[in-house]
Amino acid sequence: MAMSFVVLIQRYARVIPFACVFLLFCALVWSQQTLGSYAVVGRLLCFHPIPYLGDLHILLEGLDAIRAGLDPYQGVFNYPRAWELLLIFPFVKDANLVLLGISIIVVFYFVLYILIGRITVRDAVVYSAMLCSPAVMLAVDRCNCDLIIMIFLATGLIFFRARGVLAAAILAGAILKLFPIGALACLVNAAADKIKRGCIWLLAVGFGFSLYFLVSFPVMVSVSRKTPRPYDEASYGLWQVPSLLISRFEWLGHYKAMVFGLFVSCIVSLVIYVTRMGREPAPLVMEDRKGMAFLAGSGIFLTTCLIGYNWEYRLIFLILTVPQLLAWIDEGRAMVVWVLGLTLLVMFQSFFEAIVSVSTHGLYYHEIKFWYYVFGSKLLVVLLFVGHTRLFLGFARSVLVKLCR
C-alpha cells in the first residue's frame, strides 16, 4: 500500500506544485472571507497585497479612456501603443476586470503545467517553492502584463519545433514590453544548428522589433519617464546597489559616474574571474525544449538586470530556466547547483527582507535594513547575474564553434 502511494506520487509529481498553489489560494480566500482581507494571510507569506488585479485595472482603465476619446497617458497608464490592439475585443474593458484577471491567471498556470512536463518529486519541491514565492505571487496578485508575455513565450516554447510560432511569440512579447527581446537568444541557438531556416526567423524578429522600436520611440520615452525605478523593496536590477549608496550618502551624488563606473568594473572583473577560474566548462545548451526555455528565461533575466530597475514580479521568467538547470544537476554539473540556489533565494528576497524588518525594529533599524539591501538581497541578484553570464558565455562559445565548422 505504502509502495503504491510512493509510485503514485512519483507518477503525478507534476501536480504537486500546482496543488500547493491551489492550497495557497484557498488560504487567501479564507482570509478574505473570514478575516476581512486576503492581506492578513498574504503578508504572512511575504508578498505585498494591494488592491487585487491592480496592474490589469490600470491597463483596462486606459483602454476604456481611449474608447471614450481621452488621452490615457494623462493618468497612470504607462503601456506602449501596441496594447491598443486589444481595443478590437469589445469585452476587454474594466467592467470585466475580475473575469479577465482570473482567465489570465488560469491560462498562466496551465501553460506552465504543460511546459514543465514530467518531473520528479525533487523537481516538484523546487517548482512548488518558485510558484509560491513572493515574486510569482506578486505578479499573480497584480495580474501584471508580464503574465500575458509569459503565456506567449511558454506557448512558443511548447511548440518550439515550429520556429515561426516561437519567433512570433518573442516578437509579440518584445513589442508589448521591449525586454522580452532577450529571449532572442533561443533563436540564435536554432540558427546555429540550422543556418538557413534559423537565420530567416532570427532576422525577421530582429527587423520587426527594430522597425517597431524606431516608429514607437517617442511614446516609449514618455512611458519610460512615467515608469518608477525601484531600488529598495520588492525589486531587483543591476544598478540598484550604486543607487542605494548614492541615496544613502548624498556626497556620492557628486561622483555618480565614478560610482557606477567602479561598480561595472567590479562586475566585469567578477565575471572574468568566475569564467577563468571555473573548474568545469560551462554546460552545453541543446536545441531542445529545456535548452530553448533556459535561453529565453536567462536572456530576459540578463536583459532586465542591464535595464537596471525592475519590480520583482519580473523574476517569473526565471521559471523558464529551471528545467534545464535541474537537467544539468542530474548530469553532475556542480556549478549549476549554486545558480539554482541563488535563483530560489532571489525569488524569496522579499521574505528575507520581511524577516529583517520585523527583527530589527529599534535605534539602528534603518541602518541595518539599508546594509542588508546592499550586501544581502541586491548582492544576491548581482551574483545570479554573474552566474547566468558565465553560462551564457559558454553558450556563445558553443555557437561560435558550430558556425566555424
Phi, psi and omega per residue, in radians:
M1 nan -0.849 3.131
A2 -1.114 -0.659 -3.133
M3 -1.143 -0.737 3.138
S4 -1.140 -0.598 3.110
F5 -1.140 -0.747 3.117
V6 -1.087 -0.751 3.110
V7 -1.088 -0.712 3.131
L8 -1.093 -0.753 3.120
I9 -1.092 -0.761 3.141
Q10 -1.140 -0.648 -3.110
R11 -1.209 -0.668 -3.088
Y12 -1.916 0.597 -3.124
A13 -1.062 -0.501 -3.118
R14 -1.101 -0.410 -3.113
V15 -1.333 -0.464 -3.008
I16 -0.977 -0.883 -3.129
P17 -1.021 -0.677 -3.094
F18 -1.359 -0.460 3.001
A19 -1.159 -0.678 3.090
C20 -1.113 -0.718 3.095
V21 -1.103 -0.734 3.127
F22 -1.069 -0.773 3.110
L23 -1.104 -0.655 3.098
L24 -1.107 -0.750 3.103
F25 -1.141 -0.626 3.073
C26 -1.068 -0.715 3.117
A27 -1.117 -0.678 3.131
L28 -1.192 -0.712 3.109
V29 -1.136 -0.733 3.088
W30 -1.046 -0.735 3.123
S31 -1.096 -0.705 3.136
Q32 -1.144 -0.743 -3.072
Q33 -1.370 -0.624 -3.022
T34 -1.685 -0.730 -3.037
L35 -1.773 -0.016 3.044
G36 1.616 -0.238 3.129
S37 -2.811 2.395 3.088
Y38 -1.224 -0.209 3.133
A39 -1.158 -0.417 -3.130
V40 -1.063 -0.869 3.093
V41 -1.357 -0.624 -3.112
G42 -1.011 -0.726 3.139
R43 -1.200 -0.591 3.084
L44 -1.111 -0.561 3.133
L45 -1.557 0.066 2.975
C46 1.119 0.619 2.769
F47 -1.981 2.935 -2.878
H48 -1.879 1.533 -3.095
P49 -1.108 2.295 2.996
I50 -2.226 3.133 3.049
P51 -0.854 2.076 -2.971
Y52 -1.023 2.620 -3.118
L53 1.036 0.560 -3.023
G54 -1.083 -0.754 -3.111
D55 -1.233 -0.656 3.082
L56 -1.135 -0.636 3.099
H57 -1.062 -0.726 3.129
I58 -1.107 -0.750 3.131
L59 -1.095 -0.851 -3.094
L60 -1.192 -0.621 3.102
E61 -1.111 -0.683 3.099
G62 -1.159 -0.697 3.101
L63 -1.137 -0.670 3.080
D64 -1.109 -0.634 3.118
A65 -1.141 -0.682 3.111
I66 -1.130 -0.723 3.096
R67 -1.060 -0.575 -3.122
A68 -1.477 0.051 3.123
G69 1.425 0.290 -3.133
L70 -1.745 2.854 3.099
D71 -1.562 1.926 -3.086
P72 -1.158 -0.408 -3.082
Y73 -1.335 -0.045 3.013
Q74 -1.331 -0.301 3.100
G75 -1.813 -2.508 -3.094
V76 -1.635 0.070 3.129
F77 -1.080 2.145 -3.103
N78 -2.384 0.877 -3.136
Y79 -2.035 2.547 3.086
P80 -1.083 2.844 -3.105
R81 -1.065 -0.408 -3.106
A82 -1.011 -0.500 -3.134
W83 -1.169 -0.278 3.118
E84 -1.178 -0.226 3.053
L85 -1.054 -0.417 3.120
L86 -1.182 -0.230 -3.137
L87 -1.133 -0.330 3.139
I88 -1.261 -0.233 3.103
F89 -1.777 1.872 -3.042
P90 -1.115 -0.400 -3.116
F91 -1.436 -0.128 3.104
V92 -1.467 1.523 -3.126
K93 -2.628 2.866 -3.017
D94 -1.123 -0.443 3.119
A95 -1.101 -0.436 3.140
N96 -1.808 0.469 -3.040
L97 -0.936 -0.923 -3.053
V98 -1.138 -0.779 -3.137
L99 -1.085 -0.793 3.138
L100 -1.157 -0.717 -3.134
G101 -1.086 -0.821 3.128
I102 -1.105 -0.687 -3.132
S103 -1.103 -0.776 3.135
I104 -1.099 -0.763 -3.116
I105 -1.130 -0.754 3.137
V106 -1.106 -0.787 3.135
V107 -1.128 -0.653 3.095
F108 -0.998 -0.877 3.134
Y109 -1.187 -0.586 -3.117
F110 -1.141 -0.820 -3.117
V111 -1.178 -0.556 3.064
L112 -1.157 -0.702 3.115
Y113 -1.038 -0.742 3.123
I114 -1.208 -0.715 -3.022
L115 -1.167 -0.721 -3.030
I116 -1.276 -0.366 3.069
G117 1.136 -2.724 -3.139
R118 -1.297 2.339 -3.113
I119 -2.381 2.884 3.071
T120 -1.588 3.028 3.106
V121 -1.114 -0.674 3.085
R122 -1.043 -0.778 3.110
D123 -1.092 -0.666 -3.128
A124 -1.081 -0.626 3.101
V125 -1.115 -0.750 3.135
V126 -1.122 -0.823 3.140
Y127 -1.128 -0.634 3.114
S128 -1.078 -0.777 3.122
A129 -1.080 -0.735 -3.098
M130 -1.209 -0.771 -3.087
L131 -1.222 -0.422 3.105
C132 -1.735 0.138 -3.108
S133 -1.249 2.738 3.102
P134 -1.004 -0.605 -3.116
A135 -1.115 -0.841 -3.125
V136 -1.206 -0.725 -3.124
M137 -1.155 -0.531 3.070
L138 -1.149 -0.733 3.106
A139 -1.102 -0.716 -3.135
V140 -1.232 -0.751 -3.132
D141 -1.035 -0.735 -3.125
R142 -1.523 -0.177 -3.016
C143 0.828 0.917 -3.113
N144 -1.139 2.679 -3.115
C145 -1.120 -0.259 3.056
D146 -1.074 -0.459 3.054
L147 -1.100 -0.703 3.130
I148 -1.145 -0.751 3.122
I149 -1.128 -0.683 3.093
M150 -1.089 -0.673 3.100
I151 -1.091 -0.770 3.101
F152 -1.031 -0.889 -3.063
L153 -1.147 -0.760 3.141
A154 -1.094 -0.691 3.100
T155 -1.113 -0.756 3.092
G156 -1.077 -0.638 3.134
L157 -1.299 -0.565 3.072
I158 -1.086 -0.670 3.101
F159 -1.834 0.753 -2.993
F160 -1.096 -0.438 3.134
R161 -1.205 -0.446 3.026
A162 -1.505 1.567 -3.003
R163 -1.009 -0.536 3.127
G164 -1.128 -0.671 3.119
V165 -1.156 -0.779 3.129
L166 -1.117 -0.758 3.127
A167 -1.094 -0.748 3.124
A168 -1.101 -0.679 3.131
A169 -1.126 -0.743 3.132
I170 -1.157 -0.784 -3.140
L171 -1.100 -0.733 3.121
A172 -1.078 -0.787 3.124
G173 -1.107 -0.723 -3.128
A174 -1.165 -0.644 3.106
I175 -1.172 -0.652 -3.089
L176 -1.320 -0.610 -3.048
K177 -2.519 0.216 3.039
L178 1.171 -1.009 -2.999
F179 -1.049 -0.454 3.103
P180 -1.101 -0.102 3.063
I181 -1.072 -0.329 3.064
G182 -1.077 -0.417 3.116
A183 -1.267 -0.084 3.122
L184 -1.043 -0.338 -3.126
A185 -1.016 -0.571 -3.128
C186 -1.234 -0.489 3.034
L187 -1.300 -0.520 3.031
V188 -1.098 -0.711 3.105
N189 -1.081 -0.736 3.123
A190 -1.161 -0.682 -3.128
A191 -1.159 -0.553 -3.138
A192 -1.190 -0.546 -3.125
D193 -1.529 -0.655 -3.129
K194 -2.255 1.521 -2.907
I195 -0.950 -0.925 -3.001
K196 -1.145 -0.985 -3.078
R197 -1.206 -0.697 -3.114
G198 -1.128 -0.721 -3.119
C199 -1.178 -0.561 3.119
I200 -1.058 -0.852 -3.134
W201 -1.204 -0.655 3.112
L202 -1.074 -0.819 3.134
L203 -1.193 -0.617 3.132
A204 -1.099 -0.796 3.126
V205 -1.163 -0.756 3.139
G206 -1.076 -0.766 3.141
F207 -1.176 -0.779 -3.130
G208 -1.075 -0.749 3.136
F209 -1.176 -0.735 -3.130
S210 -1.096 -0.748 3.127
L211 -1.097 -0.803 3.127
Y212 -1.094 -0.721 -3.117
F213 -1.078 -0.757 -3.128
L214 -1.161 -0.732 -3.113
V215 -1.199 -0.654 -3.029
S216 -1.717 0.136 -3.021
F217 -0.977 -0.808 -3.128
P218 -1.033 -0.729 3.128
V219 -1.158 -0.679 -3.130
M220 -1.124 -0.661 3.088
V221 -1.099 -0.749 3.113
S222 -1.107 -0.755 3.116
V223 -1.121 -0.715 -3.138
S224 -1.071 -0.689 -3.134
R225 -1.166 -0.504 -3.133
K226 -1.490 -0.242 -3.073
T227 -1.508 2.197 3.136
P228 -1.135 2.660 3.103
R229 -2.028 1.497 -3.064
P230 -1.279 2.520 3.068
Y231 -2.474 0.317 3.081
D232 -2.196 -1.727 -3.039
E233 -1.343 2.563 3.003
A234 0.877 0.786 -3.108
S235 -2.641 2.955 3.085
Y236 -2.710 2.887 3.132
G237 2.714 2.784 -3.033
L238 -1.310 -0.462 -3.039
W239 -1.710 0.229 -3.092
Q240 -1.294 -0.625 -3.126
V241 -1.086 -0.914 3.086
P242 -1.087 -0.597 3.111
S243 -1.135 -0.715 3.094
L244 -1.100 -0.748 -3.130
L245 -1.126 -0.727 -3.138
I246 -1.187 -0.651 3.117
S247 -1.207 -0.531 -3.124
R248 -1.450 -0.713 -3.140
F249 -1.979 1.660 -2.999
E250 -1.043 -0.518 -3.118
W251 -1.143 -0.381 3.093
L252 -1.204 -0.342 3.119
G253 -1.046 -0.451 3.105
H254 -1.286 -0.273 -3.116
Y255 -2.146 0.669 -3.027
K256 -1.003 -0.828 -3.126
A257 -1.073 -0.676 -3.140
M258 -1.169 -0.714 -3.139
V259 -1.100 -0.833 3.138
F260 -1.159 -0.678 3.113
G261 -1.105 -0.721 3.115
L262 -1.140 -0.683 3.140
F263 -1.138 -0.762 3.107
V264 -1.089 -0.705 3.121
S265 -1.073 -0.697 3.117
C266 -1.121 -0.725 -3.138
I267 -1.159 -0.791 3.118
V268 -1.054 -0.752 3.117
S269 -1.090 -0.692 3.133
L270 -1.155 -0.708 3.110
V271 -1.101 -0.787 3.129
I272 -1.081 -0.735 -3.129
Y273 -1.115 -0.817 -3.118
V274 -1.129 -0.663 -3.121
T275 -1.190 -0.756 -3.066
R276 -1.409 -0.569 -3.057
M277 -1.615 -0.043 3.134
G278 -1.049 2.356 -3.096
R279 -1.408 -0.220 3.134
E280 -2.388 2.585 3.130
P281 -1.178 2.717 3.096
A282 -1.104 2.400 -3.112
P283 -1.159 2.653 3.137
L284 -1.335 2.496 3.076
V285 -1.746 1.999 -3.104
M286 -1.435 2.838 3.116
E287 -1.579 0.964 3.036
D288 -2.083 -3.073 -3.061
R289 -1.092 -0.732 -3.126
K290 -1.125 -0.762 -3.137
G291 -1.143 -0.755 3.132
M292 -1.144 -0.693 3.114
A293 -1.132 -0.703 3.112
F294 -1.058 -0.819 -3.123
L295 -1.099 -0.658 3.110
A296 -1.147 -0.870 -3.110
G297 -1.171 -0.767 3.139
S298 -1.167 -0.720 3.120
G299 -1.073 -0.711 3.115
I300 -1.185 -0.722 3.116
F301 -1.069 -0.809 3.126
L302 -1.099 -0.708 3.141
T303 -1.106 -0.809 -3.127
T304 -1.185 -0.583 3.065
C305 -1.108 -0.720 3.137
L306 -1.216 -0.569 3.019
I307 -1.024 -0.682 2.916
G308 1.936 -0.662 -3.042
Y309 -2.406 2.058 -3.103
N310 -2.526 2.532 2.937
W311 -1.222 2.621 -2.969
E312 -1.204 -0.222 3.114
Y313 -1.114 -0.347 3.125
R314 -1.231 -0.166 3.077
L315 -1.239 -0.132 -3.136
I316 -1.026 -0.430 -3.114
F317 -1.253 -0.247 3.040
L318 -1.173 -0.336 3.076
I319 -1.019 -0.579 -3.122
L320 -1.137 -0.422 -3.100
T321 -1.434 -0.309 -2.972
V322 -1.143 -0.781 -3.130
P323 -0.956 -0.751 -3.131
Q324 -1.242 -0.687 3.117
L325 -1.062 -0.753 3.121
L326 -1.149 -0.647 3.107
A327 -1.147 -0.710 3.109
W328 -1.151 -0.643 3.092
I329 -1.112 -0.686 3.074
D330 -1.077 -0.476 3.114
E331 -1.438 -0.049 3.127
G332 1.540 0.373 3.115
R333 -1.381 1.751 -3.028
A334 -1.165 -0.634 -3.075
M335 -1.140 -0.426 -3.105
V336 -1.314 -0.411 -3.116
V337 -1.051 -0.770 -3.105
W338 -1.284 -0.438 3.048
V339 -1.157 -0.780 3.106
L340 -1.146 -0.703 3.106
G341 -1.080 -0.768 3.096
L342 -1.115 -0.642 3.109
T343 -1.023 -0.811 3.135
L344 -1.144 -0.711 3.138
L345 -1.118 -0.721 3.139
V346 -1.179 -0.675 3.106
M347 -1.106 -0.463 -3.122
F348 -1.837 0.360 -3.070
Q349 -1.069 -0.590 3.112
S350 -1.147 -0.559 3.107
F351 -1.102 -0.810 -3.141
F352 -1.234 -0.598 3.066
E353 -1.096 -0.667 3.106
A354 -1.141 -0.684 3.110
I355 -1.101 -0.762 3.118
V356 -1.090 -0.732 -3.118
S357 -1.116 -0.718 -3.104
V358 -1.269 -0.631 -2.999
S359 -1.590 -0.081 -3.060
T360 -2.128 0.415 3.061
H361 -1.133 2.266 -3.138
G362 2.656 -2.760 -3.019
L363 -1.080 -0.681 -3.042
Y364 -1.852 0.422 -3.066
Y365 -0.986 -0.925 -3.073
H366 -1.175 -0.608 3.116
E367 -1.143 -0.828 -3.125
I368 -1.104 -0.746 -3.125
K369 -1.124 -0.706 3.139
F370 -1.098 -0.848 -3.099
W371 -1.240 -0.457 3.022
Y372 -1.149 -0.736 3.099
Y373 -1.027 -0.809 -3.050
V374 -1.180 -0.853 -3.027
F375 -1.814 0.014 3.134
G376 -1.930 -1.695 -2.988
S377 -1.096 -0.724 -3.095
K378 -1.274 -0.556 3.089
L379 -1.195 -0.598 3.075
L380 -1.053 -0.700 3.113
V381 -1.111 -0.737 3.124
V382 -1.076 -0.775 3.137
L383 -1.125 -0.677 3.102
L384 -1.165 -0.653 3.062
F385 -1.047 -0.767 3.122
V386 -1.096 -0.743 3.120
G387 -1.057 -0.795 3.138
H388 -1.225 -0.579 3.066
T389 -1.109 -0.718 3.095
R390 -1.037 -0.799 3.129
L391 -1.170 -0.643 -3.138
F392 -1.201 -0.628 3.091
L393 -1.114 -0.671 3.055
G394 -1.102 -0.689 3.083
F395 -1.109 -0.772 -3.139
A396 -1.083 -0.680 3.114
R397 -1.113 -0.736 3.139
S398 -1.153 -0.629 3.100
V399 -1.128 -0.748 3.116
L400 -1.089 -0.686 3.110
V401 -1.083 -0.763 3.138
K402 -1.110 -0.710 -3.091
L403 -1.248 -0.452 -3.100
C404 -1.535 -0.059 3.133
R405 -1.203 nan nan
